[in-house]
Amino acid sequence: MDIAHPGGGGGLVELLVILAAAALFVPLATRLGLSSILGYLAAGAAIGPWGLGLISEVEQIRHVAEFGVVFLLFVIGIEMKPARLWVMRRQVFGLGGLQVLLSAVAIGGAGWLMGLPPAVAVVVGLGLALSSTAMGLQVLSERGELASTVGRSAFAVLLLQDLMVPVLLTVTPLMADTEFVFSAELGIAVGEAVAVLVAAVLVGRFLMRPLFRAVAAARSAEVFTATALLVVLGMALAMEHVGLSMALGAFLAGLLLAESEFRHQVEADIQPFRGLLLGLFFMAVGMTVDFGLMGEHWALVIALVVGLMAVKAAILIPLFRAFGLGLPDAVKGAFLLAQGGEFAFVLFTYAVGVNALPDDTAQLLVLVVSLSMALTPFVALGGARLGGVLAARREQPAEQPPKLHSHGGHVIVCGFGRVGRTVARLLEAAGRPYIAFDRDLDRVMQGRASGMNVYFGDASRPEVLHAAHAADACLIVVTTDDPAATARAVSHIRHHFPRLTIHARARDLTQSAVLRKAGASATVPETLEASLQLGGQVLMATGLHADEVAATLDHWRRDDYASLVGAVGQTKATTPAE
């Protein structure tokens, strides 16, 4: 990745160039009402070899950026419980399998009619049948449609395509003019893949949670983050070692952690890496657009891009309809997955290496895939609008994005000590959904042993709150007993979730005022409240009726204990200190 510059530090200069381009183009795209993906693509095209030429070697950047897709699949996996994946088996293997098969036949057949040798046409058809996981899932995420009918169906197709990776890598050498022992090579590859999958499941089920428990007990946030990265990257590389997709390995790692008490904290720790590397991935795609080749064969390139997306959309629409989607949603899903995929870069490079694909054909196909991916935000937007028009004509609106999590309208309890546990028990008794967090692993394990919905994590961190879908919560309760930590938590929550109602525990009126200033909607000073509760019991013991006692206590609580504050102040002024 060398660029012309005086002195050393080329890697740092390139990093600064990449960051500057992202800082310029992504906010501009967002302000124009476009997808952030388009901003990253434009930034990459501007600084890449065919733009200003500030970045000359894209391959190394793309290798690093591919980990963005790995982390994206891990987050998707950790959001999806194994039981839900089993329910989707018909869509994954039925819908996804038919999409790959029909698209490969149609595209490969078209290539053969255009003069490609049969073996090359097969490789081209299989490579272009796949769609971009990164593009599709990012667009769905930005729209809030990952859990919608369209989102689930699109994800099923993308997941099956990832499962097809080892199959395609195994079949590709068969298309070359070299000897290949089908039974032995294929048998070994399949055996290794199955063995690694079984080993991964066993490791995840029996070793992963004890590992995180041991690390969490050390109370080191940095080590916990390092362990999360170790698990994701280790599983991804183990899958790649046997010819499977790294993204598939990361998805499996997430799936194995989906029901653990650490899922939200792990997801929060991974999110920053996912966001940075996924943005870098989109920029790398923009850098690969060969404008020189496009200038030489612009008519052919445009025809291939339009033809590819039209064929795939034409196949996907009836398939989506056959698997239960209405026409408006089928159009949205088809336009979303009509592009080529990032795995085509890997497959076509590998095919050139084993003499299954001519180099000039591979370069042309990489350009077609890159352009189709770059057009995805526009094509997906067009599909959404066309779906809306069709829905309006049929008087049957396309499905609205649902809440992303079953905890919609839930309460988030920050801290699971004696106060947090009591609040959670009261919510359970009233049938109100909640999710609780604590950094003390012993408290978490005791709560989970009692069947309570508590997880390990620091709920003052916005990443953890995003993982817990705080935007969908009805309120959050901060019950920690550390005044400084409580104030920081309230301040962070108010900053990142300005509309969220925050109830906080305070020791006294002084801390109550601090928490109010930090953004708490309501506070309960426990010293004064304990005094009121004791006073109420005394009043009832003297014969006062319960309703009268309740009215009296409400009077003293009115206006944030203002009357009680006045009484306390007068007492302090006229009596010696205790």
C-alpha positions as CSV (number, residue, x, y, z in Angstrom):
1,M,0.0,0.0,0.0
2,D,2.7,2.5,-1.0
3,I,1.9,6.0,-2.0
4,A,4.1,8.9,-3.0
5,H,5.2,10.9,0.0
6,P,8.3,12.3,1.6
7,G,9.9,10.2,4.3
8,G,8.4,7.1,6.0
9,G,5.1,6.4,7.6
10,G,3.3,5.3,4.4
11,G,0.8,3.2,6.3
12,L,-0.1,6.0,8.6
13,V,-0.6,8.4,5.7
14,E,-2.9,6.0,3.9
15,L,-4.8,5.5,7.1
16,L,-5.3,9.3,7.4
17,V,-6.4,9.4,3.8
18,I,-9.0,6.7,4.4
19,L,-10.3,8.4,7.6
20,A,-10.4,11.8,5.9
21,A,-12.4,10.5,2.9
22,A,-14.9,8.7,5.2
23,A,-15.3,11.8,7.3
24,L,-16.0,13.9,4.2
25,F,-18.2,11.6,2.1
26,V,-20.3,9.7,4.6
27,P,-21.8,12.7,6.4
28,L,-22.4,14.3,3.0
29,A,-24.3,11.2,1.8
30,T,-26.3,11.2,5.0
31,R,-27.2,14.9,4.7
32,L,-28.4,14.3,1.1
33,G,-30.7,11.6,2.4
34,L,-28.7,8.7,0.9
35,S,-27.4,5.5,2.5
36,S,-24.1,5.7,4.4
37,I,-23.0,2.8,2.3
38,L,-23.1,5.0,-0.8
39,G,-20.9,7.5,1.1
40,Y,-18.3,4.8,1.8
41,L,-18.4,3.6,-1.8
42,A,-17.9,7.2,-3.1
43,A,-15.1,7.8,-0.7
44,G,-13.3,4.6,-1.8
45,A,-13.8,5.4,-5.5
46,A,-12.4,9.0,-4.9
47,I,-9.2,7.9,-3.3
48,G,-8.7,4.6,-5.1
49,P,-6.4,3.8,-8.0
50,W,-9.0,4.9,-10.6
51,G,-9.9,8.1,-8.7
52,L,-7.2,10.4,-7.3
53,G,-4.8,7.5,-6.9
54,L,-4.0,8.2,-3.2
55,I,-4.4,4.5,-2.5
56,S,-2.7,2.3,-5.0
57,E,-2.9,-1.3,-3.6
58,V,-6.4,-2.3,-2.7
59,E,-5.9,-6.0,-2.2
60,Q,-4.3,-5.6,1.3
61,I,-7.0,-3.2,2.4
62,R,-9.7,-5.6,1.2
63,H,-8.3,-8.5,3.1
64,V,-8.5,-6.5,6.3
65,A,-11.9,-5.1,5.5
66,E,-13.4,-8.5,4.9
67,F,-13.4,-8.9,8.7
68,G,-16.2,-6.3,8.7
69,V,-18.4,-8.9,7.1
70,V,-17.2,-11.4,9.7
71,F,-18.2,-9.2,12.6
72,L,-21.5,-8.4,10.9
73,L,-22.4,-12.1,10.7
74,F,-21.4,-12.6,14.3
75,V,-23.8,-9.8,15.5
76,I,-26.5,-11.3,13.3
77,G,-25.9,-14.7,14.9
78,I,-25.9,-13.5,18.4
79,E,-29.3,-11.8,17.8
80,M,-30.7,-15.1,16.5
81,K,-31.4,-18.0,18.8
82,P,-30.8,-21.6,17.5
83,A,-34.5,-22.4,17.9
84,R,-35.4,-19.5,15.5
85,L,-32.9,-20.7,13.0
86,W,-34.4,-24.2,13.0
87,V,-37.8,-22.6,12.3
88,M,-36.3,-20.9,9.3
89,R,-34.9,-24.2,7.8
90,R,-37.5,-24.2,5.0
91,Q,-36.6,-20.8,3.9
92,V,-32.8,-21.3,4.2
93,F,-32.6,-24.6,2.3
94,G,-35.7,-24.2,0.1
95,L,-35.8,-20.6,-0.9
96,G,-32.0,-20.1,-0.6
97,G,-31.2,-23.3,-2.4
98,L,-33.6,-22.6,-5.3
99,Q,-32.3,-19.1,-5.7
100,V,-28.7,-20.2,-6.1
101,L,-29.5,-23.1,-8.4
102,L,-31.9,-21.1,-10.7
103,S,-29.6,-18.1,-10.8
104,A,-26.5,-20.1,-11.6
105,V,-28.3,-21.9,-14.4
106,A,-29.7,-18.7,-15.9
107,I,-26.5,-16.7,-15.7
108,G,-24.3,-19.6,-16.7
109,G,-26.6,-20.4,-19.6
110,A,-26.5,-16.7,-20.8
111,G,-22.7,-16.8,-20.6
112,W,-22.5,-19.9,-22.7
113,L,-24.8,-18.4,-25.3
114,M,-22.4,-15.4,-25.3
115,G,-19.5,-17.6,-26.2
116,L,-18.0,-18.7,-22.9
117,P,-16.7,-22.3,-22.8
118,P,-19.1,-24.5,-20.7
119,A,-16.7,-25.0,-17.8
120,V,-16.1,-21.2,-17.6
121,A,-19.8,-20.5,-17.9
122,V,-20.5,-22.8,-14.8
123,V,-17.9,-20.9,-12.7
124,V,-19.3,-17.5,-13.8
125,G,-22.9,-18.6,-13.1
126,L,-22.1,-19.9,-9.6
127,G,-20.1,-16.8,-8.7
128,L,-22.6,-14.3,-9.9
129,A,-25.6,-16.2,-8.4
130,L,-24.4,-15.0,-4.9
131,S,-25.5,-11.7,-3.5
132,S,-23.7,-9.3,-1.1
133,T,-24.2,-10.2,2.5
134,A,-22.7,-6.9,3.7
135,M,-24.8,-4.8,1.4
136,G,-28.1,-6.6,1.9
137,L,-27.9,-6.8,5.7
138,Q,-26.6,-3.2,6.1
139,V,-29.5,-1.8,4.0
140,L,-32.0,-3.9,6.1
141,S,-30.3,-2.7,9.3
142,E,-30.5,1.0,8.3
143,R,-34.2,0.5,7.4
144,G,-34.9,-1.4,10.7
145,E,-36.2,-4.4,8.6
146,L,-33.9,-7.2,9.8
147,A,-36.8,-8.8,11.7
148,S,-39.5,-8.2,9.1
149,T,-40.8,-10.8,6.7
150,V,-38.6,-9.3,3.9
151,G,-35.6,-9.2,6.2
152,R,-36.0,-12.8,7.4
153,S,-36.4,-14.1,3.8
154,A,-33.4,-12.1,2.5
155,F,-31.3,-13.3,5.4
156,A,-32.3,-17.0,4.7
157,V,-31.1,-16.6,1.1
158,L,-27.8,-14.9,2.2
159,L,-27.2,-17.6,4.8
160,L,-27.6,-20.4,2.3
161,Q,-25.2,-18.6,0.0
162,D,-22.6,-18.6,2.8
163,L,-23.2,-22.3,3.3
164,M,-22.5,-22.8,-0.4
165,V,-19.0,-21.3,-0.2
166,P,-17.1,-24.7,0.5
167,V,-19.1,-26.4,-2.2
168,L,-18.2,-23.8,-4.8
169,L,-14.5,-23.9,-3.8
170,T,-14.6,-27.6,-4.1
171,V,-16.3,-27.6,-7.5
172,T,-14.2,-24.9,-9.1
173,P,-11.1,-27.0,-9.7
174,L,-13.3,-29.5,-11.6
175,M,-13.8,-26.8,-14.2
176,A,-10.1,-26.5,-14.9
177,D,-8.0,-28.4,-17.4
178,T,-6.2,-30.3,-14.6
179,E,-6.6,-33.7,-13.1
180,F,-8.8,-33.8,-10.1
181,V,-9.8,-36.9,-8.2
182,F,-13.4,-36.2,-7.5
183,S,-14.2,-38.8,-4.9
184,A,-11.1,-38.5,-2.7
185,E,-10.8,-34.7,-2.8
186,L,-14.5,-34.0,-2.3
187,G,-14.7,-36.7,0.4
188,I,-11.8,-35.2,2.4
189,A,-13.1,-31.7,2.1
190,V,-16.6,-32.6,3.2
191,G,-15.2,-34.7,6.1
192,E,-13.0,-31.9,7.3
193,A,-15.9,-29.4,7.1
194,V,-18.3,-31.7,9.1
195,A,-15.6,-32.4,11.7
196,V,-14.8,-28.7,12.3
197,L,-18.5,-27.8,12.5
198,V,-19.1,-30.5,15.1
199,A,-16.0,-29.5,17.0
200,A,-17.1,-25.8,16.9
201,V,-20.5,-26.6,18.3
202,L,-19.0,-28.7,21.1
203,V,-16.4,-26.1,22.0
204,G,-19.1,-23.4,22.0
205,R,-21.5,-25.3,24.1
206,F,-19.1,-26.7,26.7
207,L,-16.1,-24.3,26.8
208,M,-17.2,-20.8,25.6
209,R,-19.4,-19.8,28.5
210,P,-17.0,-21.1,31.2
211,L,-14.2,-19.1,29.4
212,F,-16.3,-15.9,29.6
213,R,-17.2,-16.5,33.2
214,A,-13.5,-16.8,34.1
215,V,-12.6,-13.7,32.2
216,A,-15.6,-11.7,33.6
217,A,-14.6,-12.7,37.1
218,A,-11.3,-10.8,36.5
219,R,-13.2,-7.6,36.2
220,S,-11.1,-6.3,33.3
221,A,-13.1,-4.7,30.5
222,E,-10.0,-4.8,28.1
223,V,-9.5,-8.6,28.7
224,F,-13.2,-9.3,28.2
225,T,-13.1,-7.4,24.8
226,A,-9.9,-9.3,23.8
227,T,-11.6,-12.6,24.7
228,A,-14.7,-11.6,22.5
229,L,-12.4,-10.9,19.6
230,L,-10.5,-14.2,20.2
231,V,-13.7,-16.2,20.0
232,V,-15.0,-14.5,16.9
233,L,-11.8,-14.5,14.9
234,G,-10.8,-17.9,16.2
235,M,-14.0,-19.5,15.0
236,A,-13.8,-17.6,11.7
237,L,-10.3,-18.8,11.0
238,A,-11.0,-22.3,12.0
239,M,-13.8,-22.4,9.3
240,E,-11.6,-20.9,6.7
241,H,-8.9,-23.5,7.4
242,V,-11.2,-26.2,6.1
243,G,-12.5,-24.2,3.1
244,L,-15.6,-22.8,4.8
245,S,-16.6,-19.2,4.9
246,M,-15.1,-17.0,7.7
247,A,-18.4,-15.2,7.9
248,L,-20.2,-18.6,8.5
249,G,-17.8,-19.3,11.4
250,A,-18.5,-16.0,12.9
251,F,-22.2,-16.5,12.5
252,L,-21.9,-19.9,14.3
253,A,-19.9,-18.3,17.1
254,G,-22.7,-15.7,17.6
255,L,-25.4,-18.4,17.5
256,L,-23.6,-20.3,20.2
257,L,-23.5,-17.2,22.4
258,A,-27.1,-16.1,21.7
259,E,-28.6,-17.7,24.8
260,S,-25.7,-16.9,27.2
261,E,-25.7,-14.3,29.9
262,F,-22.8,-12.5,28.1
263,R,-24.5,-11.9,24.8
264,H,-25.2,-8.2,25.2
265,Q,-21.8,-7.2,26.6
266,V,-20.0,-9.3,23.9
267,E,-22.2,-7.7,21.2
268,A,-21.4,-4.2,22.6
269,D,-17.7,-4.9,22.6
270,I,-17.8,-6.2,19.0
271,Q,-19.9,-3.3,17.5
272,P,-17.1,-0.7,17.2
273,F,-14.9,-3.2,15.2
274,R,-17.8,-4.2,13.1
275,G,-18.7,-0.6,12.2
276,L,-15.1,0.5,11.4
277,L,-14.2,-2.6,9.3
278,L,-17.6,-2.8,7.5
279,G,-17.1,0.9,6.5
280,L,-13.6,0.0,5.3
281,F,-15.0,-3.0,3.3
282,F,-17.4,-0.7,1.4
283,M,-14.6,1.7,0.7
284,A,-12.5,-1.2,-0.6
285,V,-15.3,-2.1,-3.0
286,G,-15.4,1.5,-4.2
287,M,-11.6,1.3,-4.8
288,T,-11.9,-1.8,-7.0
289,V,-14.1,-0.1,-9.6
290,D,-11.8,-0.1,-12.7
291,F,-12.9,3.1,-14.5
292,G,-10.2,2.4,-17.1
293,L,-11.7,-0.9,-18.1
294,M,-15.1,0.6,-17.9
295,G,-14.1,3.4,-20.3
296,E,-12.8,0.8,-22.9
297,H,-15.9,-1.4,-22.7
298,W,-18.6,0.8,-21.2
299,A,-21.4,-0.5,-23.3
300,L,-20.7,-4.1,-22.5
301,V,-20.2,-3.4,-18.8
302,I,-23.5,-1.5,-18.5
303,A,-25.3,-4.3,-20.3
304,L,-23.8,-6.9,-18.0
305,V,-24.6,-5.0,-14.8
306,V,-28.2,-4.4,-15.9
307,G,-28.6,-7.9,-17.2
308,L,-27.2,-9.5,-14.0
309,M,-29.5,-7.5,-11.7
310,A,-32.5,-8.0,-14.0
311,V,-32.0,-11.8,-14.2
312,K,-31.6,-12.2,-10.5
313,A,-34.6,-10.0,-9.7
314,A,-36.7,-11.9,-12.2
315,I,-35.9,-15.2,-10.5
316,L,-36.2,-13.9,-6.9
317,I,-39.7,-12.3,-7.3
318,P,-41.6,-15.5,-8.1
319,L,-39.5,-17.4,-5.5
320,F,-40.4,-14.9,-2.7
321,R,-44.0,-15.1,-3.8
322,A,-43.9,-19.0,-3.7
323,F,-42.6,-18.8,-0.1
324,G,-45.3,-16.6,1.2
325,L,-44.4,-13.0,0.5
326,G,-46.9,-10.6,-1.0
327,L,-45.9,-9.0,-4.3
328,P,-44.8,-5.6,-2.8
329,D,-42.5,-7.3,-0.3
330,A,-41.3,-9.8,-3.0
331,V,-40.3,-6.8,-5.2
332,K,-38.5,-5.2,-2.2
333,G,-36.5,-8.4,-1.4
334,A,-35.6,-9.1,-5.1
335,F,-34.2,-5.6,-5.7
336,L,-32.3,-5.8,-2.5
337,L,-30.5,-9.1,-3.5
338,A,-30.1,-8.4,-7.2
339,Q,-26.4,-7.5,-7.0
340,G,-23.3,-9.6,-7.1
341,G,-21.6,-10.5,-3.9
342,E,-18.2,-10.0,-2.2
343,F,-17.5,-13.7,-2.4
344,A,-17.3,-13.4,-6.2
345,F,-14.0,-11.6,-5.7
346,V,-12.6,-14.6,-3.8
347,L,-14.1,-17.2,-6.2
348,F,-13.0,-15.5,-9.4
349,T,-9.4,-15.0,-8.1
350,Y,-9.3,-18.6,-7.0
351,A,-10.6,-19.7,-10.3
352,V,-7.9,-17.8,-12.2
353,G,-5.3,-19.5,-9.9
354,V,-6.5,-23.0,-10.8
355,N,-6.9,-22.1,-14.5
356,A,-10.7,-22.4,-14.4
357,L,-11.2,-18.8,-15.5
358,P,-9.3,-16.5,-17.9
359,D,-7.7,-13.5,-16.2
360,D,-9.3,-10.9,-18.5
361,T,-12.8,-12.4,-18.0
362,A,-12.2,-12.3,-14.2
363,Q,-11.3,-8.6,-14.3
364,L,-14.4,-7.8,-16.3
365,L,-16.6,-9.8,-13.9
366,V,-15.0,-8.1,-10.8
367,L,-15.9,-4.7,-12.3
368,V,-19.4,-5.9,-13.0
369,V,-19.8,-7.1,-9.4
370,S,-18.3,-4.0,-8.0
371,L,-20.7,-1.7,-9.9
372,S,-23.7,-3.8,-9.1
373,M,-22.8,-3.6,-5.4
374,A,-22.2,0.2,-5.7
375,L,-25.7,0.5,-7.2
376,T,-27.4,-1.5,-4.4
377,P,-28.5,1.5,-2.3
378,F,-30.2,3.1,-5.3
379,V,-31.7,-0.2,-6.6
380,A,-32.9,-1.1,-3.1
381,L,-34.5,2.3,-2.7
382,G,-36.2,1.9,-6.1
383,G,-37.5,-1.5,-5.1
384,A,-38.9,-0.1,-1.8
385,R,-40.7,2.7,-3.7
386,L,-42.0,0.3,-6.4
387,G,-43.2,-2.0,-3.6
388,G,-45.0,0.9,-2.0
389,V,-46.7,1.8,-5.3
390,L,-47.8,-1.8,-5.8
391,A,-49.1,-2.0,-2.2
392,A,-51.1,1.2,-2.7
393,R,-52.7,-0.1,-5.9
394,R,-53.7,-3.4,-4.2
395,E,-54.8,-1.5,-1.0
396,Q,-52.6,-4.0,0.9
397,P,-49.7,-2.1,2.5
398,A,-46.3,-3.7,2.5
399,E,-45.3,-5.0,5.8
400,Q,-44.1,-2.3,8.2
401,P,-40.8,-2.8,10.0
402,P,-41.6,-4.4,13.4
403,K,-39.7,-3.9,16.6
404,L,-36.3,-5.6,16.3
405,H,-36.7,-7.4,19.6
406,S,-39.3,-9.2,21.6
407,H,-38.6,-6.9,24.5
408,G,-40.4,-3.9,22.9
409,G,-41.8,-1.7,25.6
410,H,-39.6,-3.4,28.2
411,V,-37.9,-2.0,31.3
412,I,-34.1,-2.0,31.5
413,V,-32.7,-2.4,35.0
414,C,-29.2,-1.0,35.4
415,G,-27.7,-2.8,38.4
416,F,-28.8,-6.0,40.0
417,G,-28.0,-5.5,43.7
418,R,-30.7,-5.6,46.4
419,V,-32.6,-2.7,44.9
420,G,-32.3,-3.9,41.3
421,R,-33.3,-7.4,42.2
422,T,-36.4,-6.0,44.1
423,V,-37.4,-3.9,41.1
424,A,-37.0,-6.9,38.8
425,R,-39.1,-9.1,41.1
426,L,-41.9,-6.5,41.2
427,L,-41.9,-6.3,37.4
428,E,-42.1,-10.1,37.1
429,A,-45.0,-10.1,39.5
430,A,-46.8,-7.5,37.5
431,G,-46.1,-9.4,34.2
432,R,-44.0,-6.5,32.8
433,P,-41.1,-7.5,30.5
434,Y,-37.6,-6.4,31.7
435,I,-34.0,-7.0,31.1
436,A,-31.4,-6.4,33.8
437,F,-27.6,-5.9,33.7
438,D,-24.8,-6.0,36.2
439,R,-21.0,-6.1,36.1
440,D,-20.9,-8.5,39.1
441,L,-20.8,-12.0,37.7
442,D,-21.9,-13.6,41.0
443,R,-25.1,-11.5,41.0
444,V,-25.8,-12.4,37.4
445,M,-25.3,-16.1,38.0
446,Q,-27.5,-16.0,41.1
447,G,-30.2,-14.2,39.3
448,R,-30.1,-16.5,36.2
449,A,-30.2,-19.5,38.5
450,S,-33.5,-18.1,39.9
451,G,-34.8,-17.8,36.4
452,M,-34.5,-14.0,36.2
453,N,-33.7,-12.2,32.9
454,V,-30.3,-10.7,33.9
455,Y,-27.2,-10.5,31.8
456,F,-23.6,-9.6,32.4
457,G,-22.8,-6.1,31.1
458,D,-22.2,-2.5,31.8
459,A,-25.6,-0.9,31.0
460,S,-24.1,2.6,31.2
461,R,-22.4,1.9,27.9
462,P,-24.4,3.0,24.9
463,E,-23.3,-0.1,22.9
464,V,-24.8,-2.4,25.6
465,L,-28.0,-0.4,25.6
466,H,-28.2,-0.5,21.8
467,A,-27.8,-4.3,22.0
468,A,-30.7,-4.4,24.5
469,H,-32.8,-2.3,22.1
470,A,-33.1,0.6,24.5
471,A,-34.8,2.7,21.8
472,D,-37.7,0.3,22.1
473,A,-37.8,0.4,25.9
474,C,-40.5,2.2,27.9
475,L,-38.0,3.3,30.6
476,I,-34.7,2.5,32.3
477,V,-34.1,2.2,36.1
478,V,-30.6,3.0,37.4
479,T,-30.2,1.2,40.8
480,T,-26.4,1.2,41.3
481,D,-25.2,2.3,44.8
482,D,-22.1,4.2,43.6
483,P,-23.1,7.9,43.3
484,A,-20.4,8.8,40.7
485,A,-21.2,5.7,38.6
486,T,-24.9,6.4,38.8
487,A,-24.4,10.0,37.6
488,R,-22.2,8.9,34.7
489,A,-24.7,6.3,33.7
490,V,-27.7,8.7,33.8
491,S,-25.7,11.3,31.8
492,H,-24.6,8.8,29.1
493,I,-28.1,7.4,28.8
494,R,-29.7,10.8,28.4
495,H,-27.1,11.8,25.8
496,H,-27.6,8.7,23.6
497,F,-31.3,8.2,24.3
498,P,-32.8,11.7,24.8
499,R,-36.4,10.4,24.7
500,L,-36.0,7.6,27.2
501,T,-37.5,8.0,30.7
502,I,-34.9,7.4,33.4
503,H,-35.7,6.6,37.0
504,A,-32.7,6.6,39.3
505,R,-31.8,5.6,42.8
506,A,-30.2,8.4,44.9
507,R,-28.8,8.3,48.4
508,D,-30.0,11.7,49.5
509,L,-31.5,14.9,48.2
510,T,-28.0,16.2,47.2
511,Q,-27.4,13.3,44.9
512,S,-31.0,13.5,43.7
513,A,-30.4,17.0,42.5
514,V,-27.2,15.9,40.8
515,L,-29.0,13.1,39.0
516,R,-31.8,15.4,37.9
517,K,-29.3,17.8,36.4
518,A,-27.6,14.8,34.6
519,G,-30.9,13.9,33.0
520,A,-32.9,11.7,35.3
521,S,-36.7,11.9,34.8
522,A,-37.4,10.9,38.4
523,T,-35.3,10.0,41.4
524,V,-35.9,8.3,44.8
525,P,-33.6,9.5,47.6
526,E,-33.5,6.3,49.7
527,T,-32.6,8.0,53.1
528,L,-35.6,10.2,53.0
529,E,-37.9,7.5,51.6
530,A,-36.8,5.1,54.4
531,S,-37.6,7.8,56.9
532,L,-41.0,8.3,55.4
533,Q,-41.7,4.5,55.4
534,L,-40.7,4.3,59.1
535,G,-42.8,7.3,59.9
536,G,-45.8,5.8,58.1
537,Q,-45.5,2.6,60.1
538,V,-45.4,4.7,63.3
539,L,-48.5,6.6,62.3
540,M,-50.4,3.4,61.6
541,A,-49.3,2.0,65.0
542,T,-50.9,5.0,66.6
543,G,-54.2,4.1,65.1
544,L,-54.3,6.2,61.9
545,H,-56.0,4.6,58.9
546,A,-53.9,3.3,56.1
547,D,-55.5,5.7,53.6
548,E,-54.8,8.7,55.8
549,V,-51.2,7.5,56.2
550,A,-50.8,7.2,52.4
551,A,-52.2,10.7,51.9
552,T,-49.8,12.1,54.5
553,L,-46.8,10.4,52.8
554,D,-47.9,11.6,49.4
555,H,-48.1,15.2,50.8
556,W,-44.5,15.0,52.0
557,R,-43.3,13.5,48.7
558,R,-45.0,16.2,46.7
559,D,-42.7,18.6,44.8
560,D,-39.6,16.3,45.3
561,Y,-39.9,16.3,49.1
562,A,-39.8,20.1,49.2
563,S,-41.9,20.3,52.4
564,L,-39.7,17.6,54.1
565,V,-36.6,19.5,53.0
566,G,-37.9,22.6,54.7
567,A,-38.6,20.7,57.9
568,V,-35.2,19.1,57.9
569,G,-33.5,22.4,57.3
570,Q,-35.4,24.0,60.2
571,T,-34.5,21.1,62.5
572,K,-30.8,21.3,61.6
573,A,-30.9,25.1,62.4
574,T,-32.4,24.7,65.9
575,T,-30.9,21.4,67.2
576,P,-27.3,20.3,67.8
577,A,-25.7,17.9,65.4
578,E,-26.1,14.2,66.1
